[in-house]
Amino acid sequence: MINAQNLNLVFSEQVIFNDISFNIQDNQKIGLVGRNGSGKTTLLKVIAGQQELDSGKMNIPKDFKIAYMPQDVVLLSEKTVLHEAFNVFNNLGDFYFKFKSLEKKIQNSTATIDDIENYSNLQNKLNENLYEEKLVDIKKVLYGLGFGEQQIDKLVSQLSVGWKMRLVLAKLLLQKADFYLFDEPTNHLDIFARDWFLSFLKNSKFGFILVSHDRYFLDNLCKEIFELSMGNLNVYKGNYSSYRVKKERRMELLEKKQQEQQKEIKRKREIAERFRAKATKAKMAQSILKSLEKIDLIELEHQQKSIKIKLPRIVRSGKIVLCAKNLSISFGDKKIFKNISFEIERGEKVAIVAPNGVGKTTLLNIIMRKFKPTSGSFEFGYNVIPSYFEQDQNRSLNLKKDIFQEIEDSCTTSEARAKVRNYLGAFLFTGDDVYKKIRVLSGGEKNRVAMVKVLLKDANFLILDEPTNHLDLDSKEILLDVLKQYKGTILFVSHDRNFLNKLATNVIDLTPNGAFSYDGNYDSYLYQKAPNELKESTKTKKNDEVIVKHNNKNSYEQRKRIGKIESKMYKLEKELEKETEKLQNVEYGSNSYYKTCSKIKDLEEKIAQNLEEWEKLNG
């Protein structure tokens, strides 16, 4: 349904698209990835018809409806949330609220004859448009994205930027378009709204392109990954995790090809240099040099070197790191929460989960003594040294300093100061990058600086408020690896499900009327909290699956087929290894070179097909 032919676009001498082409069907679910500045947002704008190209063509059927959600939208409205959402359906909200207004006048016996006539006409119009069904759909989406009963009657102009973005997303989903373009749609969603949105997209029949820094979404929703790199578009079958494996393999192969190409170029240059001096062969030398100019050089995307850091030894704390008893807090007449009690033990990595507005950040600020509780108490255990990562880095960092100066000045020991460079390198600040002023950094860069600052304080209790905010996928992986190897205790807030599942050992469910503790990660917490009927049905389903898988695996024909595939894959892998080695010894650009490349590609496809069948047979 969406066909792109030879798209070309250059911004300020930077090639964004270099003759890229692709086809997308209306039910495809695609993850769009690439480094910052690679052109992800630009590509979505091109498909949405909001960005012109230097050359190339987008072919989209006229009756094919595409809905686009940009990262930032300015939503100006003096209507209520419900009214604004209802207007998605050809301004049906205007008719509905006029109808409700006239209904009140009739009930109060203040309606005129014209009012009664208008009321009747509006009722007919609303019924014709199945307004009651639409109202159910609207509330389902609004409630799913976190809006409460009272919030849907609130004026849009009174909403924060985050809640306005949720309303934009709700309006988009209600359009029931044929295909969607999502640019970081989860940025302003809490974990519960993200879970609902994930489920909504998973069960949807429409297709979409999703740009996201949430790995859980890319892994659980996308069947295909489009990667923008150095102006080119690379397509990978499978989800994000599958893409990472395949890309690594592809890069290894490309690196070998590049090395061979450089060897061949060097060899030809040396021949040309030798021939230049001889009058009889000068023409041949020129011919060789001209042929070198025509070679398409293999370029590799610059890979950031991963620097492993050794976290410092930390002072061992007592067994109980933090104990909270009956904490409550109110601001004026507004009660945020009450009866909050919990204990955190040494070595635990505890996630606090709750919808936005319940007081997660407020609780962390109480623990760090920034706010005084209205009632209740808390105390740190023996030898506990806390370090706090704030959600707003503009408050925790000195914007006038450069990165290196900011980190070095916060170190309290010479041992910590000696590690500044290494830590900054691990968090992707290398070379002269460390002398950038804090004020010019992006949100993600500020987050990485603040995390280095926290880690170098030699604390044994880290309190982290949204540490993954503004971070791209690579930065999140780096942070996750560091925190997993941290030997101290962590209390953290995050809305990133992949991060929650891989880091949390315990979960505190924060509610307005108390806190409830669960062992395990976020998925474990969801299972423990689920109604018993759901658990039983899940158990039964899992048991049924186990029985089916067991029977399948013990089926003679099944096992025979699996054995054959494994044997075939082993032979294909060996053959691929030989062909890859052969590539190093053939002349670049020769018939043998292209024949070998073709054979390698064919073998990789066969291996992928056999692997897919093997996975199906093994359940």
Residue pairs with C-beta under 8 A, 6 or more apart in sequence:
1 24
1 25
1 26
1 60
1 61
1 64
1 178
1 179
2 23
2 24
2 47
2 58
2 59
2 60
2 64
2 66
2 179
3 22
3 23
3 24
3 58
3 59
3 60
4 20
4 21
4 22
4 23
4 46
4 47
4 56
4 57
4 58
4 59
5 21
5 56
5 57
5 58
5 59
6 19
6 20
6 21
6 55
6 56
6 57
7 17
7 19
7 20
7 21
7 46
7 53
7 55
7 56
7 57
7 58
8 17
8 18
8 19
8 53
8 54
8 55
8 56
9 15
9 16
9 17
9 39
9 42
9 46
9 51
9 53
9 54
9 56
10 16
10 54
14 37
15 230
15 231
16 38
16 39
16 42
16 231
17 39
17 42
17 43
17 53
17 56
17 231
17 233
18 230
18 231
18 232
19 56
20 56
20 231
20 232
20 233
21 233
22 226
22 233
22 235
24 30
24 179
24 207
24 209
25 207
26 64
26 178
26 179
26 206
26 207
27 205
27 206
27 207
28 207
28 223
28 224
29 201
29 207
29 208
29 210
29 221
29 222
29 223
29 224
30 207
30 208
30 209
30 210
30 222
30 223
30 224
30 225
30 226
31 209
31 210
31 211
31 212
31 217
31 218
31 221
31 222
31 224
31 225
31 226
31 239
31 240
31 243
32 40
32 43
32 44
32 209
32 210
32 211
32 225
32 226
32 228
33 40
33 211
33 218
33 225
33 226
33 227
33 228
33 240
33 243
33 473
34 40
34 227
34 228
34 229
35 229
35 301
35 472
36 472
38 228
38 229
38 230
39 228
39 231
40 183
40 211
40 228
41 70
41 71
41 183
41 211
42 51
43 228
44 68
44 70
44 181
44 183
44 209
44 211
45 51
45 68
45 70
46 53
46 58
47 58
47 60
47 66
47 68
47 181
47 209
48 66
48 68
48 181
49 58
50 68
60 66
64 178
64 179
65 175
65 177
65 178
65 179
66 177
66 178
66 179
66 180
66 181
67 172
67 175
67 177
67 179
67 180
67 181
68 180
68 181
68 183
69 168
69 169
69 172
69 180
69 181
69 182
69 183
69 185
70 183
71 183
71 184
71 187
72 165
73 164
73 165
73 168
75 84
75 156
75 164
75 167
75 168
76 156
76 157
77 84
77 155
77 156
77 157
78 155
78 156
78 157
79 87
79 93
79 155
79 156
80 152
80 153
80 154
80 155
80 156
81 142
81 147
81 151
81 152
81 153
81 154
81 155
81 156
81 159
81 167
82 93
82 138
82 139
82 142
82 152
82 153
83 93
83 94
83 96
83 97
84 93
84 156
84 167
84 171
85 93
85 138
85 141
85 142
85 152
85 167
85 170
85 171
85 174
86 92
86 93
86 96
86 97
86 134
86 135
86 138
87 93
87 94
88 171
88 174
88 175
89 129
89 134
89 174
90 129
92 126
92 129
92 131
92 134
95 122
95 125
95 126
96 126
96 131
96 135
98 118
98 122
99 119
99 122
99 123
99 126
102 111
102 115
102 116
102 118
102 119
102 122
103 119
105 111
105 115
106 115
106 116
106 119
111 119
137 174
138 170
138 174
139 152
141 170
141 173
141 174
141 200
142 152
142 170
144 193
144 196
144 197
144 200
145 166
145 169
145 170
145 189
145 193
145 196
145 197
146 166
146 189
146 190
146 192
146 193
146 355
146 356
147 163
147 166
147 167
147 170
151 163
156 164
156 167
159 167
161 188
162 188
162 356
163 188
165 187
165 188
166 188
166 189
166 193
169 185
169 197
172 180
173 200
176 206
177 206
178 206
178 207
179 206
179 207
179 208
180 206
180 207
180 208
180 209
181 208
181 209
182 208
182 209
182 210
182 211
182 212
183 211
184 211
184 212
184 213
185 197
185 210
185 212
186 194
186 197
186 212
186 214
186 217
186 495
189 197
189 495
190 354
190 355
190 356
190 495
191 353
191 494
191 495
191 497
191 500
191 522
192 355
193 355
194 214
194 217
194 495
194 497
195 497
195 526
198 216
198 217
198 220
198 221
201 208
201 210
201 217
201 221
202 220
202 221
209 226
210 217
210 218
210 221
210 222
212 218
213 471
213 472
213 473
213 476
214 496
214 497
214 498
215 240
215 241
215 473
215 476
215 496
215 498
216 496
216 497
216 498
216 501
218 225
218 239
218 240
219 239
219 240
219 241
219 498
220 239
221 239
222 239
222 240
223 237
223 238
223 239
224 235
224 236
224 237
224 238
225 235
225 236
225 238
225 239
225 240
225 242
225 243
226 233
226 234
226 235
227 233
227 234
227 235
227 236
227 243
227 247
229 301
230 299
230 301
234 247
234 250
236 242
236 243
236 246
236 247
237 608
238 246
240 473
251 300
251 301
251 303
253 580
253 600
254 298
254 300
255 300
256 580
256 583
256 584
257 298
257 583
257 588
257 597
258 298
258 299
258 300
260 583
260 584
260 588
261 295
261 297
261 298
261 588
263 588
264 587
264 588
264 589
265 292
265 295
265 588
268 288
268 291
268 292
269 289
269 292
271 285
271 288
272 285
272 286
272 288
272 289
272 292
273 285
274 285
275 281
275 282
275 284
275 285
275 288
276 282
276 285
295 589
304 428
304 474
305 430
306 426
306 478
307 422
307 425
307 426
308 426
309 419
309 422
309 423
309 426
309 482
311 455
311 482
311 485
311 486
311 487
312 415
312 416
312 419
312 456
312 458
313 487
314 385
314 458
314 459
314 460
314 487
314 488
315 383
315 385
315 458
315 460
316 346
316 383
316 460
317 346
317 381
317 382
317 383
317 384
317 385
317 460
317 461
317 488
317 489
318 346
318 381
318 382
318 383
318 384
319 345
319 346
319 381
320 343
320 344
320 345
320 346
320 381
321 344
321 345
321 346
321 348
321 380
321 381
321 384
321 461
321 489
322 343
322 344
322 367
322 378
322 379
322 380
322 381
322 384
322 461
322 491
323 342
323 343
323 344
323 378
323 379
323 381
324 340
324 341
324 342
324 343
324 367
324 376
324 377
324 378
324 515
325 341
325 376
325 377
325 378
326 338
326 339
326 340
326 341
326 375
326 376
326 377
327 337
327 338
327 339
327 340
327 341
327 363
327 366
327 373
327 375
327 376
327 377
327 378
328 335
328 337
328 338
328 339
328 340
328 373
328 374
328 375
328 376
329 335
329 336
329 337
329 359
329 362
329 366
329 371
329 373
329 374
330 336
330 374
335 512
336 358
336 359
336 362
336 512
337 358
337 359
337 362
337 363
337 510
337 511
337 512
337 513
337 514
338 375
338 512
338 513
338 514
339 513
339 514
339 515
340 363
340 376
340 510
340 514
340 515
341 376
341 514
341 515
342 508
342 515
342 517
344 350
344 489
344 491
344 506
345 489
346 381
346 489
347 487
347 488
347 489
348 489
348 490
348 505
348 506
349 483
349 489
349 490
349 492
349 503
349 504
349 505
349 506
350 489
350 490
350 491
350 492
350 504
350 505
350 506
350 507
350 508
351 492
351 493
351 494
351 500
351 503
351 504
351 506
351 507
351 508
351 521
351 522
352 360
352 363
352 364
352 491
352 492
352 493
352 507
352 508
352 510
353 500
353 507
353 508
353 509
353 510
353 522
353 525
354 360
354 509
354 510
354 511
358 510
358 511
358 512
359 510
359 512
360 465
360 493
360 510
361 391
361 465
361 493
362 371
363 510
364 388
364 463
364 465
364 491
364 493
365 371
366 372
366 373
366 378
367 378
367 386
367 463
367 491
368 386
368 388
368 463
380 386
380 461
383 460
384 460
384 461
385 457
385 458
385 459
385 460
385 461
386 459
386 461
386 462
386 463
387 454
387 457
387 459
387 461
387 462
387 463
388 454
388 463
388 465
389 396
389 450
389 451
389 454
389 462
389 463
389 464
389 465
389 467
390 396
390 450
390 465
391 465
391 466
391 469
393 443
393 446
393 447
393 449
393 450
394 446
396 450
396 453
397 406
397 438
397 446
397 449
397 450
397 453
398 406
398 438
399 437
399 438
399 439
400 437
400 438
400 439
401 409
401 437
401 438
402 434
402 435
402 436
402 437
402 438
403 424
403 429
403 433
403 434
403 435
403 436
403 438
403 441
403 449
404 420
404 421
404 424
404 434
404 435
406 438
406 449
406 453
407 420
407 423
407 424
407 449
407 452
407 453
407 456
408 417
408 420
410 453
410 456
410 457
411 417
411 420
411 456
411 457
412 457
412 458
413 458
416 456
416 457
416 458
419 456
420 452
420 456
421 434
423 452
423 455
423 456
424 430
424 433
424 434
424 452
426 478
426 482
427 448
427 449
427 451
427 452
427 475
427 478
427 479
428 448
428 474
428 475
428 478
429 445
429 448
429 449
436 445
438 446
438 449
441 449
442 470
443 469
443 470
444 470
444 471
444 472
444 475
446 470
447 467
447 469
447 470
447 471
447 475
448 471
448 475
448 479
451 467
451 479
451 482
454 462
454 464
455 482
455 486
459 488
460 488
460 489
461 488
461 489
461 490
461 491
462 483
462 486
462 488
462 489
462 490
462 491
462 492
463 490
463 491
463 492
464 490
464 491
464 492
464 493
464 494
465 492
465 493
466 493
466 494
466 495
467 479
467 483
467 492
467 494
468 476
468 479
468 494
468 495
468 496
468 499
471 479
476 496
476 498
476 499
480 499
480 502
480 503
483 490
483 503
484 502
484 503
490 503
492 503
492 504
494 500
494 503
497 522
500 507
500 521
500 522
501 521
501 522
501 523
502 521
503 521
504 520
504 521
504 522
505 519
505 520
505 521
506 517
506 518
506 519
506 520
507 517
507 518
507 520
507 521
507 522
507 524
507 525
508 515
508 516
508 517
508 518
509 515
509 516
509 517
509 518
509 525
509 529
518 524
518 525
518 528
518 529
520 528
527 535
527 538
530 538
545 619
548 619
549 619
552 558
552 617
552 619
553 559
553 618
553 619
558 617
561 617
562 614
562 617
562 618
565 610
565 613
565 614
565 617
566 614
568 610
569 607
569 610
569 611
569 614
572 603
572 606
572 607
572 610
573 607
575 603
576 600
576 603
576 604
576 607
579 596
579 599
579 600
579 603
580 600
582 596
583 593
583 596
583 597
583 600
586 592
586 593
586 596
587 593
